[in-house]
């Protein structure tokens, strides 16, 4: 939505409360064929320069770095939105999360 807005579309988004978030991770495979190249790539992707320009300007996604300014996160924080992290590995507790979802969104 934010990229469409930057391209001139007359739209605006509003942070919903709560907002369900997904954490994106990056890593190196245990038996990577070129582990040193993988480390260099990881250092590049996680660098401040790439986090500021690539994530914030191109994808409008917040960085995990505390030294990277994020207009997206500033908007979320100013709205005082509760963020709920989704952990897919917790599927065995789906009933608990279903109840949490229903209570959070007042569906019961």
DOSE-230790 format. One record per atom (N, C-alpha, C): y, z, x; residue in three letters. Coordinates in Angstrom, 3 decimals. Each point is the difference from the previous one (the first is absolute). Layout:
DOSE-230790
+----------+----------+----------+------+
!        y !        z !        x ! code !
+----------+----------+----------+------+
!        Y !        Z !        X !  Ala !
...
+----------+----------+----------+------+
//
This chain:
DOSE-230790
+----------+----------+----------+------+
!        y !        z !        x ! code !
+----------+----------+----------+------+
!   -1.177 !    0.000 !    0.827 !  Unk !
!    1.177 !    0.000 !   -0.827 !  Unk !
!    1.251 !    0.000 !    0.880 !  Unk !
!    0.001 !    0.835 !    1.029 !  Unk !
!    1.176 !    0.106 !    0.863 !  Unk !
!    0.281 !   -1.314 !    0.719 !  Unk !
!   -1.033 !   -0.691 !    0.440 !  Unk !
!    0.210 !   -1.297 !    0.656 !  Unk !
!    0.575 !   -1.019 !   -0.972 !  Unk !
!   -0.465 !    0.016 !   -1.237 !  Unk !
!    0.529 !   -0.910 !   -1.021 !  Unk !
!    1.469 !    0.300 !   -0.253 !  Unk !
!    0.338 !    1.279 !   -0.039 !  Unk !
!    1.398 !    0.405 !   -0.181 !  Unk !
!    0.862 !   -0.494 !    1.164 !  Unk !
!   -0.518 !    0.126 !    1.224 !  Unk !
!    0.746 !   -0.445 !    1.178 !  Unk !
!    0.224 !   -1.503 !   -0.005 !  Unk !
!   -0.875 !   -0.719 !   -0.664 !  Unk !
!    0.138 !   -1.457 !   -0.096 !  Unk !
!    0.946 !   -0.413 !   -1.116 !  Unk !
!    0.586 !    0.988 !   -0.704 !  Unk !
!    1.013 !   -0.310 !   -0.992 !  Unk !
!   -0.376 !    0.226 !   -1.450 !  Unk !
!   -1.202 !    0.461 !   -0.260 !  Unk !
!   -0.402 !    0.236 !   -1.389 !  Unk !
!    0.796 !    1.177 !   -0.574 !  Unk !
!    0.454 !   -0.112 !   -1.234 !  Unk !
!    0.803 !    1.074 !   -0.617 !  Unk !
!   -0.895 !    1.113 !   -0.553 !  Unk !
!   -0.681 !    0.697 !    0.912 !  Unk !
!   -0.918 !    1.064 !   -0.413 !  Unk !
!    0.276 !    1.262 !    0.801 !  Unk !
!   -0.502 !    1.102 !   -0.499 !  Unk !
!    0.100 !    1.282 !    0.691 !  Unk !
!   -1.257 !    0.768 !   -0.319 !  Unk !
!   -0.451 !    0.833 !    0.920 !  Unk !
!   -1.176 !    0.817 !   -0.262 !  Unk !
!    0.386 !    1.464 !   -0.053 !  Unk !
!   -0.790 !    0.736 !   -0.714 !  Unk !
!    0.241 !    1.426 !   -0.178 !  Unk !
!   -1.246 !    0.743 !    0.466 !  Unk !
!    0.200 !    1.052 !    0.751 !  Unk !
!   -1.120 !    0.804 !    0.467 !  Unk !
!   -0.540 !    0.833 !   -1.157 !  Unk !
!   -1.259 !   -0.193 !   -0.307 !  Unk !
!   -0.637 !    0.767 !   -1.064 !  Unk !
!   -0.405 !    1.367 !    0.527 !  Unk !
!    0.020 !    0.982 !   -0.841 !  Unk !
!   -0.403 !    1.338 !    0.397 !  Unk !
!   -1.152 !    0.450 !   -0.868 !  Unk !
!   -1.140 !    0.221 !    0.571 !  Unk !
!   -0.342 !   -0.096 !    1.430 !  Unk !
!   -0.322 !   -1.441 !    0.389 !  Unk !
!   -0.023 !   -0.221 !    1.288 !  Unk !
!   -0.376 !   -1.289 !    0.553 !  Unk !
!   -1.326 !    0.151 !    0.723 !  Unk !
!   -0.941 !   -0.848 !   -0.310 !  Unk !
!   -1.291 !    0.024 !    0.681 !  Unk !
!    0.129 !   -0.861 !    1.248 !  Unk !
!   -0.347 !    0.560 !    1.142 !  Unk !
!    0.150 !   -0.719 !    1.268 !  Unk !
!   -1.350 !   -0.216 !    0.655 !  Unk !
!   -0.053 !   -1.002 !    0.825 !  Unk !
!   -1.200 !   -0.315 !    0.756 !  Unk !
!    0.377 !   -0.005 !    1.472 !  Unk !
!   -0.782 !    0.666 !    0.812 !  Unk !
!    0.266 !    0.065 !    1.429 !  Unk !
!   -0.745 !   -1.137 !    0.678 !  Unk !
!    0.721 !   -0.755 !    0.803 !  Unk !
!   -0.599 !   -1.100 !    0.741 !  Unk !
!   -0.239 !    0.478 !    1.429 !  Unk !
!   -1.211 !   -0.190 !    0.484 !  Unk !
!   -0.328 !    0.445 !    1.353 !  Unk !
!   -0.295 !   -1.194 !    0.892 !  Unk !
!    0.083 !    0.244 !    1.291 !  Unk !
!   -0.306 !   -1.025 !    0.991 !  Unk !
!   -0.750 !    0.697 !    1.123 !  Unk !
!   -0.954 !   -0.696 !    0.577 !  Unk !
!   -0.774 !    0.617 !    1.068 !  Unk !
!   -0.699 !   -1.046 !    0.842 !  Unk !
!   -0.791 !    0.480 !    0.933 !  Unk !
!   -0.757 !   -0.868 !    0.898 !  Unk !
!   -1.477 !    0.271 !   -0.238 !  Unk !
!   -0.772 !   -1.052 !   -0.167 !  Unk !
!   -1.437 !    0.140 !   -0.213 !  Unk !
!   -0.645 !    0.661 !    1.216 !  Unk !
!   -1.007 !    0.819 !   -0.243 !  Unk !
!   -0.669 !    0.745 !    1.071 !  Unk !
!   -0.536 !   -0.917 !    1.089 !  Unk !
!   -0.529 !   -1.132 !   -0.365 !  Unk !
!   -0.570 !   -0.932 !    0.982 !  Unk !
!    0.784 !   -1.306 !    0.047 !  Unk !
!    1.308 !    0.119 !   -0.002 !  Unk !
!    0.849 !   -1.193 !    0.035 !  Unk !
!   -0.305 !   -0.819 !    1.251 !  Unk !
!   -0.110 !   -1.324 !   -0.132 !  Unk !
!   -0.322 !   -0.822 !    1.167 !  Unk !
!    1.106 !    0.017 !    1.066 !  Unk !
!    1.229 !    0.236 !   -0.427 !  Unk !
!    1.127 !    0.039 !    0.940 !  Unk !
!    0.858 !    1.230 !   -0.320 !  Unk !
!   -0.480 !    1.202 !    0.332 !  Unk !
!    0.700 !    1.224 !   -0.396 !  Unk !
!    1.401 !    0.132 !    0.589 !  Unk !
!    0.211 !   -0.501 !    1.210 !  Unk !
!    1.336 !    0.111 !    0.602 !  Unk !
!    1.003 !   -0.901 !   -0.726 !  Unk !
!   -0.442 !   -1.193 !   -0.393 !  Unk !
!    0.863 !   -0.887 !   -0.786 !  Unk !
!    0.290 !    0.639 !   -1.352 !  Unk !
!   -1.000 !    0.655 !   -0.577 !  Unk !
!    0.186 !    0.668 !   -1.289 !  Unk !
!    1.027 !    1.122 !    0.133 !  Unk !
!   -0.043 !    0.743 !    1.087 !  Unk !
!    0.974 !    1.080 !    0.230 !  Unk !
!    1.412 !   -0.562 !    0.141 !  Unk !
!    0.118 !   -1.112 !    0.726 !  Unk !
!    1.317 !   -0.634 !    0.140 !  Unk !
!    0.537 !   -0.446 !   -1.350 !  Unk !
!   -0.872 !   -0.598 !   -0.811 !  Unk !
!    0.408 !   -0.441 !   -1.335 !  Unk !
!    0.429 !    1.189 !   -0.855 !  Unk !
!   -0.777 !    1.080 !    0.059 !  Unk !
!    0.321 !    1.205 !   -0.760 !  Unk !
!    1.343 !    0.567 !    0.431 !  Unk !
!    0.236 !    0.069 !    1.295 !  Unk !
!    1.292 !    0.488 !    0.497 !  Unk !
!    1.136 !   -0.880 !   -0.496 !  Unk !
!   -0.226 !   -1.304 !   -0.023 !  Unk !
!    1.027 !   -0.930 !   -0.481 !  Unk !
!    0.282 !    0.218 !   -1.487 !  Unk !
!   -1.049 !    0.028 !   -0.812 !  Unk !
!    0.164 !    0.141 !   -1.453 !  Unk !
!    0.666 !    1.331 !   -0.361 !  Unk !
!   -0.304 !    1.047 !    0.750 !  Unk !
!    0.556 !    1.319 !   -0.310 !  Unk !
!    1.326 !    0.275 !    0.702 !  Unk !
!    0.501 !   -0.973 !    0.773 !  Unk !
!    1.277 !    0.199 !    0.689 !  Unk !
!    1.143 !    0.111 !   -1.005 !  Unk !
!    1.046 !    0.654 !    0.414 !  Unk !
!    1.152 !    0.195 !   -0.878 !  Unk !
!    0.595 !   -1.338 !   -0.426 !  Unk !
!    0.123 !   -0.927 !    0.952 !  Unk !
!    0.599 !   -1.298 !   -0.297 !  Unk !
!   -0.770 !   -0.733 !   -1.098 !  Unk !
!   -1.300 !   -0.067 !    0.127 !  Unk !
!   -0.811 !   -0.692 !   -1.000 !  Unk !
!    0.032 !    0.751 !   -1.321 !  Unk !
!   -0.074 !    1.326 !    0.042 !  Unk !
!    0.023 !    0.782 !   -1.231 !  Unk !
!    1.313 !   -0.210 !   -0.751 !  Unk !
!    1.113 !   -0.064 !    0.738 !  Unk !
!    1.298 !   -0.196 !   -0.656 !  Unk !
!    0.163 !   -1.411 !   -0.556 !  Unk !
!   -0.335 !   -0.992 !    0.797 !  Unk !
!    0.265 !   -1.371 !   -0.436 !  Unk !
!   -1.101 !   -0.562 !   -0.883 !  Unk !
!   -1.232 !    0.151 !    0.418 !  Unk !
!   -1.105 !   -0.618 !   -0.728 !  Unk !
!   -0.291 !    0.718 !   -1.312 !  Unk !
!   -0.175 !    1.297 !    0.059 !  Unk !
!   -0.341 !    0.732 !   -1.222 !  Unk !
!    1.177 !    0.105 !   -0.957 !  Unk !
!    1.097 !    0.516 !    0.499 !  Unk !
!    1.133 !    0.286 !   -0.876 !  Unk !
!    0.658 !   -1.268 !   -0.531 !  Unk !
!    0.232 !   -0.957 !    0.879 !  Unk !
!    0.737 !   -1.194 !   -0.418 !  Unk !
!   -0.888 !   -1.061 !   -0.644 !  Unk !
!   -1.217 !   -0.160 !    0.484 !  Unk !
!   -0.869 !   -1.047 !   -0.511 !  Unk !
!   -0.866 !    0.447 !   -1.166 !  Unk !
!   -0.588 !    1.179 !    0.124 !  Unk !
!   -0.950 !    0.446 !   -1.014 !  Unk !
!    0.523 !    1.130 !   -0.870 !  Unk !
!    1.138 !    0.568 !    0.369 !  Unk !
!    0.615 !    1.087 !   -0.758 !  Unk !
!   -1.025 !    1.123 !   -0.223 !  Unk !
!   -0.671 !    0.374 !    1.060 !  Unk !
!   -0.945 !    1.114 !   -0.048 !  Unk !
!    0.506 !    1.075 !    0.946 !  Unk !
!   -0.163 !    1.243 !   -0.365 !  Unk !
!    0.482 !    1.066 !    0.880 !  Unk !
!   -0.885 !    0.139 !    1.240 !  Unk !
!    0.612 !    0.403 !    1.076 !  Unk !
!   -0.712 !    0.233 !    1.247 !  Unk !
!   -0.453 !    1.454 !    0.055 !  Unk !
!   -1.057 !    0.242 !    0.719 !  Unk !
!   -0.443 !    1.367 !    0.234 !  Unk !
!    0.805 !    0.679 !    1.092 !  Unk !
!    0.817 !   -0.746 !    0.693 !  Unk !
!    0.819 !    0.558 !    1.087 !  Unk !
!    1.208 !    0.727 !   -0.578 !  Unk !
!    0.319 !    1.130 !    0.585 !  Unk !
!    1.149 !    0.772 !   -0.484 !  Unk !
!    1.322 !   -0.550 !    0.527 !  Unk !
!   -0.040 !   -0.824 !    1.044 !  Unk !
!    1.237 !   -0.548 !    0.566 !  Unk !
!    0.356 !   -1.376 !   -0.554 !  Unk !
!   -0.691 !   -0.422 !   -1.039 !  Unk !
!    0.282 !   -1.300 !   -0.631 !  Unk !
!    0.638 !    0.263 !   -1.361 !  Unk !
!    1.195 !   -0.520 !   -0.174 !  Unk !
!    0.701 !    0.146 !   -1.271 !  Unk !
!   -0.624 !   -0.922 !   -1.029 !  Unk !
!   -0.175 !    0.502 !   -1.203 !  Unk !
!   -0.634 !   -0.789 !   -1.049 !  Unk !
!    0.822 !    0.091 !   -1.277 !  Unk !
!    0.553 !   -1.134 !   -0.416 !  Unk !
!    0.764 !   -0.030 !   -1.255 !  Unk !
!   -0.913 !    0.332 !   -1.176 !  Unk !
!   -1.250 !   -0.464 !    0.078 !  Unk !
!   -0.978 !    0.281 !   -1.047 !  Unk !
!   -0.225 !    1.508 !   -0.133 !  Unk !
!   -0.267 !    0.661 !    1.130 !  Unk !
!   -0.266 !    1.440 !   -0.048 !  Unk !
!    1.267 !    0.775 !   -0.373 !  Unk !
!    1.153 !   -0.477 !    0.407 !  Unk !
!    1.249 !    0.672 !   -0.383 !  Unk !
!    0.154 !   -0.025 !   -1.517 !  Unk !
!   -0.353 !   -1.126 !   -0.618 !  Unk !
!    0.090 !   -0.110 !   -1.455 !  Unk !
!   -1.003 !    0.941 !   -0.672 !  Unk !
!   -1.216 !    0.058 !    0.537 !  Unk !
!   -1.021 !    0.898 !   -0.544 !  Unk !
!    0.446 !    1.456 !    0.127 !  Unk !
!    0.496 !    0.369 !    1.185 !  Unk !
!    0.430 !    1.398 !    0.219 !  Unk !
!    1.183 !    0.362 !   -0.880 !  Unk !
!    0.952 !   -0.916 !   -0.151 !  Unk !
!    1.179 !    0.317 !   -0.817 !  Unk !
!   -0.361 !    0.191 !   -1.468 !  Unk !
!   -1.080 !   -0.638 !   -0.436 !  Unk !
!   -0.452 !    0.149 !   -1.384 !  Unk !
!   -0.846 !    1.262 !   -0.177 !  Unk !
!   -0.285 !    0.684 !    1.131 !  Unk !
!   -0.818 !    1.225 !   -0.021 !  Unk !
!   -1.335 !   -0.247 !   -0.700 !  Unk !
!   -0.652 !   -1.074 !    0.398 !  Unk !
!   -1.257 !   -0.413 !   -0.595 !  Unk !
!   -1.157 !    0.747 !    0.667 !  Unk !
!   -0.934 !    0.436 !   -0.819 !  Unk !
!   -1.223 !    0.598 !    0.506 !  Unk !
!   -0.940 !   -1.130 !    0.383 !  Unk !
!   -0.490 !    0.005 !    1.238 !  Unk !
!   -0.907 !   -1.054 !    0.434 !  Unk !
!   -1.415 !    0.560 !    0.077 !  Unk !
!   -0.930 !   -0.689 !   -0.636 !  Unk !
!   -1.402 !    0.403 !   -0.023 !  Unk !
!   -0.777 !   -0.990 !    0.839 !  Unk !
!   -0.628 !    0.493 !    1.064 !  Unk !
!   -0.778 !   -0.858 !    0.883 !  Unk !
!   -1.372 !   -0.267 !   -0.593 !  Unk !
!   -0.445 !   -1.226 !    0.137 !  Unk !
!   -1.320 !   -0.391 !   -0.492 !  Unk !
!   -0.936 !   -0.115 !    1.199 !  Unk !
!   -1.092 !    0.731 !   -0.039 !  Unk !
!   -1.002 !   -0.049 !    1.063 !  Unk !
!   -1.286 !   -0.548 !   -0.604 !  Unk !
!   -0.314 !   -1.237 !    0.331 !  Unk !
!   -1.153 !   -0.665 !   -0.599 !  Unk !
!   -1.316 !    0.678 !    0.336 !  Unk !
!   -0.044 !    0.761 !    1.080 !  Unk !
!   -1.255 !    0.643 !    0.396 !  Unk !
!   -0.349 !    1.173 !   -0.904 !  Unk !
!    0.859 !    0.334 !   -0.909 !  Unk !
!   -0.249 !    1.135 !   -0.883 !  Unk !
!   -0.567 !   -0.435 !   -1.344 !  Unk !
!   -0.704 !   -1.111 !   -0.018 !  Unk !
!   -0.571 !   -0.535 !   -1.238 !  Unk !
!   -0.925 !    0.957 !   -0.703 !  Unk !
!   -0.680 !    0.846 !    0.768 !  Unk !
!   -0.914 !    0.944 !   -0.635 !  Unk !
!    0.739 !    1.054 !   -0.825 !  Unk !
!    1.297 !    0.100 !    0.171 !  Unk !
!    0.801 !    0.948 !   -0.786 !  Unk !
!    0.834 !   -0.745 !   -1.043 !  Unk !
!   -0.515 !   -1.112 !   -0.482 !  Unk !
!    0.763 !   -0.842 !   -0.907 !  Unk !
!    0.404 !    0.723 !   -1.283 !  Unk !
!   -0.854 !    0.876 !   -0.508 !  Unk !
!    0.348 !    0.726 !   -1.226 !  Unk !
!    1.222 !    0.890 !    0.230 !  Unk !
!    0.044 !    0.649 !    1.159 !  Unk !
!    1.162 !    0.842 !    0.335 !  Unk !
!    1.279 !   -0.837 !    0.019 !  Unk !
!   -0.078 !   -1.175 !    0.644 !  Unk !
!    1.184 !   -0.843 !    0.108 !  Unk !
!    0.373 !   -0.650 !   -1.331 !  Unk !
!   -0.978 !   -0.275 !   -0.804 !  Unk !
!    0.295 !   -0.520 !   -1.331 !  Unk !
!    0.783 !    1.031 !   -0.801 !  Unk !
!   -0.412 !    1.263 !    0.064 !  Unk !
!    0.722 !    1.074 !   -0.695 !  Unk !
!    1.401 !    0.167 !    0.588 !  Unk !
!    0.106 !   -0.054 !    1.336 !  Unk !
!    1.312 !    0.100 !    0.646 !  Unk !
!    0.909 !   -1.126 !   -0.459 !  Unk !
!   -0.528 !   -1.215 !   -0.050 !  Unk !
!    0.769 !   -1.157 !   -0.452 !  Unk !
!    0.465 !    0.195 !   -1.445 !  Unk !
!   -0.925 !    0.397 !   -0.871 !  Unk !
!    0.340 !    0.188 !   -1.409 !  Unk !
!    1.023 !    1.107 !   -0.191 !  Unk !
!   -0.135 !    1.086 !    0.747 !  Unk !
!    0.968 !    1.101 !   -0.091 !  Unk !
!    1.351 !   -0.410 !    0.556 !  Unk !
!   -0.032 !   -0.703 !    1.128 !  Unk !
!    1.257 !   -0.417 !    0.637 !  Unk !
!    0.805 !   -0.928 !   -0.896 !  Unk !
!   -0.681 !   -0.949 !   -0.630 !  Unk !
!    0.674 !   -0.957 !   -0.855 !  Unk !
!   -0.004 !    0.402 !   -1.481 !  Unk !
!   -0.436 !    1.250 !   -0.213 !  Unk !
!    0.024 !    0.584 !   -1.352 !  Unk !
!   -0.711 !   -0.896 !   -1.016 !  Unk !
!   -1.248 !   -0.378 !    0.347 !  Unk !
!   -0.780 !   -0.886 !   -0.855 !  Unk !
!   -0.953 !    0.754 !   -0.923 !  Unk !
!   -0.078 !    1.304 !    0.129 !  Unk !
!   -0.899 !    0.771 !   -0.870 !  Unk !
!    0.778 !    0.716 !   -1.056 !  Unk !
+----------+----------+----------+------+
//
